[in-house]
Amino acid sequence: MRALAWTGFLVACLAQGPGAKGAAMENGRVIRLDSGKVSLDFQATEGRLALTRLADSDGPEWIGAPAPEARLWTLAFEGPEGAAREVTSSQAVLAGARKRGERVTFTWRVPLEAETATVTVGVRCPAGSALSHWSLAATLPEGWKVARADFPVLSGIRLEAAPKLAAPMGWGLEYDLKPGVEYGGTYPSCAAAMPFAVFYGAGQALYVGAHDPRGGHKHLWAGADAAGAGFRCSDWPALPPNGGGTYRVPYDVVIGSVPGGYFEAAQIYRQFSFQTRWGKGGPVSRRSIPQWLKETDLWLMPAAEPGKNVADCQRAGEFFGVPTALHWYNWHQIPFDTLYPDYFPTKLGFVEGVKALQAAGFRVMPYINGRLADTNSRFWAEREGEHAAARQPGGQLYTEVYGSKVPLQVMCPYTETWQTEVVSLVDRLVNECGVDGVYIDQIGAAAPVRCLNAAHGHPLGGGHWWADGYRKLLDRARKKLPKGRMLTTEENGECWIDQLDALLLVNTSTTPAARPIPLFPTVYTGRTITFGFQYIAGDDLKRSLPFRAKMARAFLWGSQLGWVGIGAVMAPEAVREAEYLRSLARCRRFVHPYLAEGRFLGMQEATGDNPRLRGEGSGSFGGTYPIDLPAVMASNWLAEDGSVAVALTNLSDEPHEVTVTRPQAPEVEAKLAVQLFGPDGPLPGERRGAVQRVTVAPRSALVVAWR
């Protein structure tokens, strides 16, 4: 197949005038880009350009017949004296196209009152590549700006070819695509931790990703209706002071088709991520993360009162018998989610309580919030907090309300005032109170906002200043840390993983419409530490299966375990669940080269005696969700030394004999000598062979390593 095929006669010609609706390209003409691996057809029909074909050379046709309103982009323009206009590619004047080598460029004219903007879209399809690279630029009249760019806008993805969607919410979510299903998330945040999505089925996957090395503000949407599935990525750019000039979507969007499913498609983004500033932090084994944190296997949450929580913590530590860290909430006198950031003074005896817990063998990490302030706080009144708050276009505050019902204001992370406040809290906690680390809530979880306060010194609106602001804040905070201290945050917005020592992942949705999948581990294992899995609902331990399902996947996906209240997990009625958690944690401590420092190689189906376990769990924020998992689950891992392993866990109360196969890692030598690890360490006996039949004990874990 030729590297670039050209179907139909194509000329670049001018529109007949600002009011012309079409006729710039000959009606019905088709432009085909074909790399030999992926093929794309663009067709002009009645003045509108549509993507009418996207196909893998050996796979499915991804795109069906376009709807009449199909578009490739939508631009929201802002002009002089409050003028505004939103235009789609199907409404603009299609002015022509030009082919140069492996690239085609399409041009539109957009009337803006008495002026005209020019929009160009470039699509490049390198020979031999399965990926196409898309770009958009707009040349603007004086005084006009692009406030938002939806690009690309894909529609008509055939549900027969792509019955499933992988979305980057938290750990990752898998949706069954059918009319009415929708996903949306603002990046960078928990809702969109990475800016890509995957449509897949029948052994083929369609990848769509924004390859943005700066972490700019954007929104992802994917969903389905009767006409098929769709996707769009909205860029929220910084607004230039005067308008005019050229706006460019500041990254390429990469679209392509690969064999496999979400795991194989996510390798595209994984490879790109090494080019980003946050992706260059290096492997966990060589990062300057405190060694005690690398060796931690379990997180527990103690009761709030200093001193009174020591005995319960000691009892839990003796029971679990693994390196354990404590995430301490409500150590301050102010109520939770109230009067932030006035965390000092602490509760009486806090410093002494920290020392007592450390003497008992625990590491202690208190909570602070790094994003919100209360207008009734001393900070607001005495340290000009109001001037550091993010502002909407009309000057209003961004107000959020949580469980306390207290209105809290979103602060601008770019401001010196807010950075200094958070850095001061970190400084006092580690250097005055002696804690081992500080958890800064919401940095990696909550969405950025567009700030229009010109006094803050950042470009107005969107862009990458939000990510830049928190990077400056974290750089300053890290300089206050003595040796052996650390910083963590809530969730996994990717832009700061090189500056944070660990990430708490617990917000992944429990919606019945989707299932958690290890999308984030596919990209970032080996480069960051995670802990937790999902919120532990009040009845998870009583129901049993919801708790086990969460802990099992935390273990299999490389997360440090637990993040559960000591009072709940150590209750007499929870003993079987505590024993299961203990088995997982004790097994994990022997296989850190895989689960803590290695690379996740995907899930594996353990075959044999492996029945399904079905039940129901209480949702994190209401409702219920179904659980349907195999009794024995397994995941594949690659260590830095080139050895591979399969981690297994049995969620049931009965032993099960299953068969697993050595993971494929083409870049390393195939080793057939086998070592088994359980909760008590290496198991005796010699084994060899790529296929292993093993028995996994009830409520336990086993790791099969080929070394």
PyMOL commands that set and color helices and strands:
alter all, ss='L'
color gray80, all
select helices_A, chain A and resi 80-82+262-273+278-280+284-286+291-294+310-320+350-359+378-382+385-388+416-432+454-456+465-478+494-496+519-524+540-543+545-556+566-569+572-588+592-595
alter helices_A, ss='H'
color red, helices_A
select strands_A, chain A and resi 30-34+38-45+48-56+74-78+84-88+93-100+103-112+115-124+131-140+145-157+164-167+173-176+182-187+196-201+204-211+218-225+228-235+238-239+245-248+252-259+298-301+324-328+363-369+372-373+399-401+407-410+437-441+460-461+486-490+502-504+514-516+530-531+561-565+599-604+607-608+612-618+624-630+632-638+644-650+656-661+673-678+681-682+687-688+691-696+700-706
alter strands_A, ss='S'
color yellow, strands_A
deselect
rebuild
show_as cartoon
